[in-house]
Amino acid sequence: MTDVPLLQTVGLTRHFRMGTGLRRARLHAVDDVDVMIREREIVALVGESGSGKSTFARLLAQVHRPTAGEIHYRGRPLSRLRGRREKLAYHGDVPMVFQDPFSSLNPAHRVAHGILRGLKLHRPELDGPARRAEAERVTEAVGLTPAAEVLQRFPYELSGGQRQRVGFAQALAYRPKLILADEPVSMLDVSIRIGLLNVMTRLRETEGVSVLYITHDIAGARYVSDRLLVMYGGHVVESGPTEEVLADARHPYTRLLLSAVPDPRAPLDVGAEAARTDPPQLIDPAPGCRFRARCPLAVDACAQVTPRLTELAPAHSAACHMAA
């Protein structure tokens, strides 16, 4: 690994405008997020629905433009990318695999169409036969065999797990450095999920790619990730090595997630205790901790000062006034 992170965000923020005229407001989907992803690293981003995970991924994929802050790729700010060639190169290096394996594939075309089209766009140095050979290689790399037969099928002829593997094959065809996997197994049966998680770990080992794995499932995060990021109300509230965070959670929200899953190998379900409390206020929020209404440790400072992510142990940080 080099000293320069593969990807790093500094104060990354995304607000969405709501309403018109005097009723105009802003939804704070992602606020002041600092995250680092290194070469050949799998980082899991965990949180409940609405915590800002997918918005964060779309900022990295440049689907949304940041309201504030910056994304650095290999030390270079993305705001300095100029021209179609540089932007296309970044999209090839940092592709996204979406949650719904069916809607992300064109039902009118065979599986080969999307992979070959991506190869033609992102790897123009390949001629027709070379593109075909590469399409078969990446299809086999994600566990779809025989590749030549799979490439000739239509999406409706594949299972959900197979379609999601095709999504990874499309991303792999670009020779990516970082794959943004936005809840890629959440719509699949539990029995199929382990196979997709193994695909991610195998791609890291054989292809040298990093993965940002976005999920609400602590079990899956523990299985594949090197580091864990916990997100709540648009903020990253805890980060650190996965096993250390799970064994010694410092933020009350992380502890809530773990208390709802006594066995981290079980799927995440925050349960009735969490459901009885209000979600965080994200529309023009006041300063302070956004978890304070649900927090058993809240003090006066929590309603007045937004806590910053602070290192409490080597490589282990939490954003909490009461963390120690």
Protein Blocks (a to p, Z undefined) as FASTA:
>chain_A
ZZbdfbdcehiacdddedehjlpccddfbghiacdddehiacdddddehilmmmmmmmmn
omaccfbdcddeehiafklpgcjklmmmmmmmmccddfblmlmpcfkbcfklmmmmmmmm
mmmmbcfklmmmmmmmmmmmnopacfklmmmpcfklpcfklmmmmmmmmmmmnopabdcd
ehkllmpcfklmmmmmmmmmmmmmmnopacddddfbfklmmmmmmbdcddeehiafbdcd
fklmmmmcfbfklmmmmmmmmblkbccdebjmlmmpccddfehpaeddfklmmpckbcfk
lmmbccddddfbghiacddfkbZZ
